[in-house]
Amino acid sequence: MPETTQQEAGRGLWFGMAAYGIWGLFPLFWPLLEPGAADDILANRMVWSLVSVALLLLVQRHWGWIRPLLRQPRRLAMLGGAAAVISVNWGVYIWGVNAGHVVETSLGYFINPLVTIGFGVLMLKERLRPAQWAAVGVGALAVVVLTVGYGRLPWIALTLAFSFATYGLLKKKVGLSGLESLAAESAFMFPFALGYLIYLEVSGRGTFGHTVAGSYGWGHSGLLMLSGVITAIPLLFFGAAAVRVPLTVLGLLQYLAPVFQFLIGVAVFHESMPPARWAGFALVWAALALLTWDALRRVRADRVERAAALARTAPADATAPAEATAPAEAAATAR
């Protein structure tokens, strides 16, 4: 049984790495959809996401959650809000990547955990530990330094961070799995996206189903359709990882995506990184390192407390052995 559990955890780790790895490689995909504009790409992504998710649900015969959801207007309203903010997130991200701001988009996902913590304090009345307050303070300083470095507020990064944090907050309240949530959100997006695609077609700005000699052919339409598939696949991997590995592991894996995005922006697209920007990013990374250290310390402390609680509640005839071994186990766990 332990071997089976270990194997499942190993699979979960690979699933998590695949999910965040694919998200991290997205900046290589969106430029392939040019000369489609960001709004054209976004509308196609929304439409084909619903098609892809519907096919996955059909294969899995996973429809039972829909009818109860339709009888809960509050959850539906929150899903509508989630669809709206993730649309903003997707749109700004696609535009940012194709406009040559890959590094700044990566910054948005680096600072997202800090924004999420801020939301927890302001909206969920959560109490922060001193290390978390310090991380938020360092993150705020980083935004100031980056504003100086960019010569403007890093609005792309801030929009991505705040929209995704809002999206996460709404998803937490709704309580659906990743695939179910994407299906419901895509259903909200679909009529607007389809209507916008029709508008683009009528106005002559649409690229789906068209070929232009010397510019793009039918492969372009295939890539637009593929945008829905690559939206759904990492969510499936993420769902498989979430049930196999601890949340602390997922929390560490989430940094893979912005790291990949940052490296792509610097090494592939050769975006400028003057000293002030390096300083700002260094502060962000310091804040994240502080958060990670605090989270791991908290996990170890919780394990020690659980071990002590188990020792105290052990049966009377097992009290002596438990008392003898508990300190050693707690010390090993703490290390």
Disulfide bonds with the S-S distance in Angstrom:
none
